[in-house]
Amino acid sequence: MAQQEDVFKKIVSHCKEYGFVFPSSDIYDGLGAVYDYGQNGVELKNNIKQYWWQSMVLLHENIVGIDAAIFMHPTTWKASGHVDAFNDPLIDNRDSKKRYRADVLIEDQLAKYDDKIQKEIDKAAKRFGDAFDEAQFRATNARVQEYQQKRDALHERFSKALNANDLEELRQIILDEEIVCPISGTRNWTEVRQFNLMFKTEVGSTADGASTIYLRPETAQGIFVNYLNVQKTGRMKLPFGIAQIGKAFRNEIVARQFIFRMREFEQMEMQFFVKPGTELEWFSKWKQTRMAWHQALGFGAENYRFHDHDKLAHYANAATDIEFHMPFGFKEVEGIHSRTNFDLSSHAKYSGKKIEYFDPETNESYTPFVIETSIGVDRMFLSVMCHSYCEEQLPNGETRVVLRLPAALAPVKLAVFPLTKKDGLPEKAQEIIKDLRFHFNCKYEEKDQIGKRYRRMDAIGCPYCVTVDLQTLEDNTVTLRDRDTMEQRRVNIADLRGIIEDQVSITSLLRKIDN
Ligand code: ATP
């Protein structure tokens, strides 16, 4: 675990050193849980967004996009339930004065039992080698069974307390499990209290009676309030979806783990409107579709899992998370929820407008049900970074840091180097860039030895480098070097576009998921 934490620290400093992510307002020592994306980060982020957007809007004829405002009529948040119920249960440790989410402390405790079980399994697997039967071991080993029983009992008690919103019971669980504050090491806990996560501000000057409005805590409501507009003007027939990418704001109290939990972040959400009664079928379809989107990046199926929710929101009839294996454990990157007709009905009630769909096939009107897929751009960015960061031992004894980014997401696709700064080599290199920059992102570099330039490009995940030398001036060939294999080959300048373009395009990813 300590080793994993070290790796995570290295990733955070790598993100800063190579222009991916900076603390916000860095010259003033940053602002808690707010970050800025640098010159390479913004490109990677844009590529992630493009991959998502195109997978929704290009590959589905019945999904269209919108871009709603961040400010919304305040009644929106009354109708959505956020004013009354968008709360986190918080607990303080009196000795360290640190504040925690009570549910997260208990979830961490559950993960500890899982870790203990896994350790026993790993030990036994080593001991028994090929003959090891994990299912049998789980069913018969006394220690594993003991941990499993404790875990299951805790899990049941925790779900019950969450569903009943029983804050006292949450506190009691923390005491009974002897959970200590990671900073002070003590069990001196306060009561558990609810805390609303929405940021408030005011529109209009105070003189003319300003009214309180909120910064949206999710983008979804912008889609619900536009359901009628889009359905009517786009003449959409059920089932159909509306996709949106945009900023969301939550006053997260426990802001940890870099860009995993931020106060200002970006979401990519798609609400899919369906006929009532068909929602669970669509829920299961969207689970598969979204998992395929993640797995097309090639990070290995073993690094993803579904985590079904123990506590269903009162309006949901199914919910799951897609979790990714981060250096600090399996963590939620995306939520998929079957939200029934709660949101549309509630907006109909609060606005007094009829929000229904007339079904021409059955000649009846009804409020559509909704399946939502909701993914955080920043968490996705973090998972891509964590999986791609690699320190590699080279045969010559040196180590290199390489970001093995999927080529389609890499900020820079091709770096072009003149071997030296003379003999017309820089001009020739610029000529290549001038020709290729229309097709993908290219970068020119002439400073330092070629080896150093390669390392810098490895560190930002640039999949291809090209070196222009004296031979280039004679026969129009260059050395093309591959980031991952470090192999170099001589190719014709005229062939560069053909070799690189398909590998680095978002289309190459979309093809993998289009079936
Ligand atoms: P968590 O339980 O981690 O607080 P959540 O279940 O409240 O997350 P949702 O409301 O389902 O999250 O939001 C959908 C997605 O938005 C999440 O899967 C995550 O990727 C992203 N997200 C939510 N909160 C944050 C945040 N504070 N910072 C960055 N991304 C976030």
Boltz pocket constraint, residues with backbone or C-beta under 6 A from the ligand:
constraints:
  - pocket:
      binder: B
      contacts: [[A, 218], [A, 250], [A, 252], [A, 259], [A, 260], [A, 261], [A, 262], [A, 263], [A, 265], [A, 266], [A, 267], [A, 332], [A, 333], [A, 334], [A, 335], [A, 374], [A, 375], [A, 376], [A, 377], [A, 378], [A, 379], [A, 380]]
      max_distance: 6.0
